[in-house]
């Protein structure tokens, strides 16, 4: 009987002791589970204690979890695409900074003086070396706060079309985009100054000799515009006189077929047969003042027409890197939301046929004439980092 009482009291004491442990939280019923990081940890079953344990999760475990989540995000396709986009933007902006610095250095070396914009047509004073930015040379997209100097034979048709669409014009409303370019001009000097101070400004150029060849093939060979036959005849006659004077009596001036009188219909082929050679075309343009008026806007030097010493362009694009340059500019300005990126499907390097075409035409021109063209356009070559040796080598001549 005594032994029985002792057992009963021992059992009661044990129950009371265990109960106190439960109440104090020192004794928990638990099961071993594997946590997300892989190590075994006792997970409490009591709700209040479970919350306390999770709130005091050690910092090293939390950092490991964040690292896993971060890696999962960084390895996703969306993140990779964003990283590629940021790297692309960084590369392009670094290149535009380099191009802009080069333009500034040439402006200082050539002692080109700047001046406020004007509403005149001439943008460079030969006698004083002063730039006069002409508002007639600039096109704007006000909804996207963008302005550019669009140069003929430097993707100008694509750019004018894109600017018109971005301004709300529909393509069916114009026969040629260039016929609508006046709608893109600044309204007045105040309008230009405001855009010059606050808009994103860009400029596109290409190798100067390639631009001259493109102009020749268009205006002197293929274009059917009715105003060109008499102009081609004028260029050929003028060039032959220039060449005869340079070469003395060695060059005989051939007789050219007469143009038909007004109202008299003659064979169109005969009328259009008078076309200057590429050599004659180059001789002719070297004999002009290169101010960019009329047809001369197709071969006016870049620095004269777009006055980059006075206008600080945010980005200078090149046709040779057009795919990347257009992509950056369209994304930067938001134009991509309104109009497709020009030249997006163009090859980054010239085709074999294009290379053969350049070789054929450049080799038809005497080396000294190529060098005279270089001397006249030298500021463009230096300002935008082009080499005349590319042309000389394509022509089969020794480089400088």
C-alpha positions in Angstrom: 0.0 0.0 0.0 2.8 2.4 0.9 4.6 1.6 -2.4 1.4 2.3 -4.3 1.1 5.7 -2.7 4.6 6.5 -3.6 4.0 5.6 -7.2 0.8 7.7 -7.3 2.6 10.8 -5.9 5.5 10.3 -8.3 3.2 10.1 -11.3 1.3 13.3 -10.2 4.6 15.1 -9.6 5.9 14.1 -13.0 2.7 15.3 -14.7 2.8 18.6 -12.9 6.5 19.1 -13.8 5.9 18.3 -17.5 2.9 20.6 -17.6 5.0 23.5 -16.2 7.6 22.8 -18.9 4.9 23.0 -21.6 3.5 26.2 -20.1 6.9 27.8 -20.0 7.6 26.9 -23.7 10.8 24.9 -22.8 9.4 21.6 -23.9 7.9 21.3 -27.4 6.5 18.4 -29.3 8.3 18.6 -32.7 9.1 16.7 -35.8 12.2 16.9 -37.9 11.6 18.3 -41.4 13.9 19.5 -44.2 13.8 23.3 -44.8 14.1 24.8 -48.3 17.9 25.2 -48.0 18.3 21.4 -47.3 19.3 21.2 -43.6 17.3 19.5 -40.9 15.6 21.8 -38.4 13.0 21.2 -35.7 9.7 22.9 -36.8 7.4 23.7 -33.8 3.8 22.7 -33.9 2.6 25.3 -31.4 1.3 28.3 -33.4 2.5 31.1 -31.2 6.0 29.6 -30.7 6.2 28.8 -34.5 5.8 32.5 -35.3 8.5 33.4 -32.8 10.9 30.9 -34.2 10.4 32.1 -37.8 10.8 35.8 -36.8 14.2 35.0 -35.3 15.5 33.1 -38.3 19.2 33.7 -38.4 20.5 36.3 -40.9 22.8 33.9 -42.7 19.8 31.7 -43.6 17.8 34.8 -44.8 20.7 36.0 -47.0 21.0 32.5 -48.5 17.3 32.6 -49.4 17.6 36.0 -50.9 20.7 34.9 -53.0 18.7 32.0 -54.4 15.8 34.2 -55.3 18.1 36.9 -56.8 19.9 34.3 -59.0 16.6 33.0 -60.2 15.5 36.5 -61.3 18.9 37.3 -62.8 18.9 34.1 -64.8 15.5 34.7 -66.3 15.2 35.6 -70.0 13.6 39.0 -69.2 16.5 39.9 -67.0 19.1 38.8 -69.6 17.3 41.0 -72.2 17.3 44.0 -69.9 21.0 43.6 -69.2 21.7 43.3 -72.9 19.6 46.5 -73.5 21.5 48.4 -70.8 24.9 47.2 -72.2 23.8 48.3 -75.7 22.7 51.8 -74.5 26.0 52.2 -72.6 28.1 51.3 -75.6 26.1 53.6 -78.0 26.3 56.6 -75.6 30.0 56.0 -75.1 30.4 56.1 -78.9 28.3 59.2 -79.3 30.3 61.0 -76.6 33.5 60.1 -78.6 32.0 61.3 -81.8 30.8 64.6 -80.2 34.2 65.2 -78.7 35.9 64.7 -82.1 33.5 67.3 -83.7 34.4 69.8 -81.0 38.1 69.2 -81.4 37.9 69.8 -85.2 35.8 73.0 -84.6 38.5 74.4 -82.4 41.4 73.3 -84.7 39.7 74.9 -87.7 38.8 78.0 -85.7 35.2 77.8 -86.9 33.2 80.5 -85.1 29.6 80.0 -83.9 26.7 82.4 -84.1 23.0 82.5 -83.3 20.6 80.9 -85.8 19.1 82.8 -88.7 16.3 82.4 -91.1 18.6 82.7 -94.1 19.5 79.9 -96.5 23.3 80.1 -96.3 24.7 78.6 -93.1 28.4 79.3 -93.5 30.4 82.4 -94.3 33.5 81.5 -96.3 35.2 84.8 -95.7 34.9 84.8 -91.9 34.6 81.1 -91.1 31.4 81.8 -89.1 28.5 79.4 -88.9 25.0 80.7 -89.1 22.6 77.8 -88.3 19.7 78.1 -90.7 16.3 77.1 -89.3 15.3 75.9 -92.8 17.8 73.1 -92.4 16.1 71.5 -89.4 13.2 69.2 -89.0 11.2 68.7 -85.8 8.9 66.1 -84.2 7.3 68.2 -81.5 5.2 65.4 -79.9 8.5 63.5 -79.2 10.7 66.6 -78.5 13.1 65.6 -81.3 15.0 67.7 -83.9 17.4 66.7 -86.6 19.3 68.2 -89.5 18.3 65.9 -92.4 20.9 65.7 -95.2 20.1 64.6 -98.7 21.6 61.2 -99.7 21.9 60.2 -96.1 18.7 58.2 -95.5 16.8 61.5 -95.8 13.7 59.9 -97.5 13.4 57.4 -94.7 13.9 60.0 -92.0 11.5 62.6 -93.5 8.8 59.9 -93.9 9.3 58.8 -90.3 9.1 62.4 -89.0 5.9 63.0 -91.0 4.2 59.9 -89.6 5.3 60.8 -86.0 3.8 64.3 -86.5 0.5 62.8 -87.5 0.6 62.9 -91.3 -0.7 59.9 -93.3 1.5 58.5 -96.0 -1.3 58.6 -98.6 -1.4 62.3 -98.4 1.9 62.9 -100.1 3.4 61.9 -103.4 7.0 62.3 -102.1 8.0 62.8 -98.5 10.3 65.7 -99.5 7.4 67.6 -100.9 6.0 67.8 -97.3 9.3 68.7 -95.5 8.2 72.3 -95.0 5.7 71.1 -92.4 8.6 69.8 -90.3 10.5 73.1 -90.1 10.6 75.3 -87.0 8.0 78.0 -87.2 10.4 80.8 -86.4 13.7 81.6 -84.6 12.0 81.4 -81.2 10.6 77.9 -82.1 14.1 76.8 -83.2 15.9 78.2 -80.1 13.4 76.4 -77.7 14.0 73.1 -79.5 17.7 73.6 -79.6 17.8 74.1 -75.9 15.4 71.3 -74.8 14.9 68.7 -77.6 16.9 65.6 -78.3 19.0 66.5 -81.4 20.7 64.0 -83.8 22.5 64.1 -87.1 23.3 61.4 -89.6 26.3 61.3 -91.9 28.1 58.8 -94.2 31.4 58.5 -96.0 31.6 61.7 -98.0 32.8 60.0 -101.2 30.0 57.4 -101.0 27.5 60.2 -100.6 28.8 61.9 -103.8 28.6 58.6 -105.7 25.1 58.0 -104.5 24.1 61.6 -105.6 25.7 61.0 -109.0 23.9 57.7 -109.6 20.6 59.2 -108.6 20.6 62.7 -110.2 22.9 62.1 -113.2 22.0 58.5 -114.2 18.7 57.0 -113.0 16.2 59.7 -111.8 13.5 60.4 -114.4 12.6 63.8 -113.1 11.8 66.2 -116.0 14.1 69.0 -114.7 17.2 66.8 -114.8 18.0 66.4 -118.6 18.9 70.1 -119.1 20.7 70.2 -115.8 22.8 67.1 -116.7 23.6 68.8 -120.0 24.7 72.0 -118.2 26.9 70.0 -115.8 28.6 68.1 -118.7 29.3 71.2 -120.7 30.6 73.1 -117.7 32.8 70.2 -116.6 34.3 69.7 -120.0 35.3 73.3 -120.2 36.9 73.0 -116.7 38.8 69.9 -117.7 39.9 71.5 -121.0 41.3 74.5 -119.2 43.1 72.2 -116.7 44.6 70.0 -119.4 45.2 72.6 -122.1 44.6 71.8 -125.7 44.7 68.0 -125.1 41.0 67.8 -124.5 38.6 68.4 -127.4 35.0 69.4 -126.6 32.6 67.1 -128.5 29.4 68.3 -129.9 26.3 67.4 -127.9 22.9 66.7 -129.3 20.6 69.7 -129.1 17.6 69.7 -126.7 14.2 69.8 -128.4 12.4 73.1 -128.6 9.5 73.6 -126.3 6.3 71.8 -127.5 8.2 69.6 -130.0 8.2 65.9 -129.2 11.4 64.0 -130.0 12.9 60.7 -129.0 13.1 60.6 -125.2 16.2 58.4 -125.3 18.1 60.8 -127.5 17.1 63.7 -125.3 18.3 62.0 -122.1 21.5 60.6 -123.6 23.6 63.6 -122.4 24.8 62.5 -119.1 28.1 63.5 -117.4 30.6 60.9 -116.3 31.4 60.6 -112.6 34.7 62.4 -113.3 32.8 65.3 -114.9 30.3 65.4 -112.1 33.1 65.7 -109.5 34.9 68.4 -111.5 31.6 70.4 -111.7 30.8 70.3 -108.0 34.4 71.4 -107.1 33.7 74.4 -109.2 30.6 75.5 -107.1 30.5 77.4 -103.8 29.1 74.3 -102.0 26.5 76.4 -100.1 23.8 73.9 -100.4 21.2 75.9 -102.4 18.9 73.9 -104.8 20.5 70.7 -106.1 23.7 71.6 -104.3 21.9 70.4 -101.1 22.7 66.9 -102.3 26.5 67.4 -102.1 26.9 70.3 -99.7 29.5 69.5 -96.9 27.9 68.3 -93.7 29.6 70.9 -91.6 28.3 73.7 -93.8 24.7 72.6 -93.8 24.2 71.3 -90.3 26.6 73.6 -88.4 27.7 71.1 -85.7 30.0 73.6 -84.1 27.0 75.8 -83.2 24.4 73.1 -82.6 25.3 70.5 -80.0 23.9 67.3 -81.3 23.1 64.7 -78.6 23.9 61.8 -81.0 25.7 61.6 -84.3 24.7 58.6 -86.3 26.4 57.1 -89.3 25.0 55.1 -92.2 27.8 52.6 -91.7 26.4 51.9 -88.2 22.8 52.8 -89.0 21.1 49.7 -87.5 22.5 50.4 -84.0 22.2 54.2 -84.3 18.5 54.2 -85.4 17.7 51.6 -82.7 19.2 53.8 -80.0 17.6 57.1 -81.3 14.2 55.6 -81.8 14.2 54.1 -78.3 15.7 57.2 -76.7 13.1 59.6 -78.2 10.1 57.2 -78.0 9.6 57.4 -81.8 9.6 53.6 -81.8 6.1 53.8 -80.3 4.8 55.7 -83.4 6.9 54.7 -86.4 9.1 51.8 -87.3 12.9 52.0 -87.0 14.4 53.0 -90.4 17.0 50.8 -92.0 16.4 48.0 -89.4 16.8 45.3 -92.0 19.7 46.8 -93.9 22.9 44.9 -93.9 25.6 46.2 -91.6 28.3 45.8 -94.3 28.1 46.5 -98.0 27.2 43.7 -100.4 29.6 42.3 -103.0 27.7 44.1 -105.8 27.9 47.4 -103.9 31.6 47.0 -103.4 32.1 46.2 -107.1 30.1 49.3 -108.0 32.2 51.6 -105.9 35.4 50.1 -107.2 34.3 50.6 -110.8 33.3 54.2 -110.4 36.2 55.2 -108.1 38.7 53.7 -110.5 37.3 55.7 -113.3 38.4 58.9 -111.6 42.1 60.1 -111.6 43.9 60.0 -108.3 44.5 63.7 -108.3 40.8 64.4 -108.6 40.0 62.2 -105.6 42.6 64.1 -103.6 41.1 67.4 -104.7 37.7 66.3 -103.6 39.3 65.3 -100.3 40.9 68.7 -99.9 37.5 70.4 -100.5 35.6 68.1 -98.1 38.5 67.7 -95.6 36.6 69.1 -92.6 33.9 66.5 -93.1 36.4 63.7 -93.3 38.2 64.9 -90.1 35.1 66.0 -88.2 33.3 62.7 -88.6 36.3 60.4 -88.7 36.4 59.1 -92.3 39.5 58.3 -94.3 40.1 59.1 -98.0 42.4 56.0 -98.1 39.3 53.8 -98.2 38.4 55.4 -101.5 41.9 55.4 -102.9 42.3 51.7 -102.1 38.9 50.8 -103.7 40.1 52.7 -106.8 43.3 50.8 -106.9 45.5 53.8 -106.0 48.2 54.1 -103.4 46.9 55.5 -100.1 48.1 58.6 -98.5 
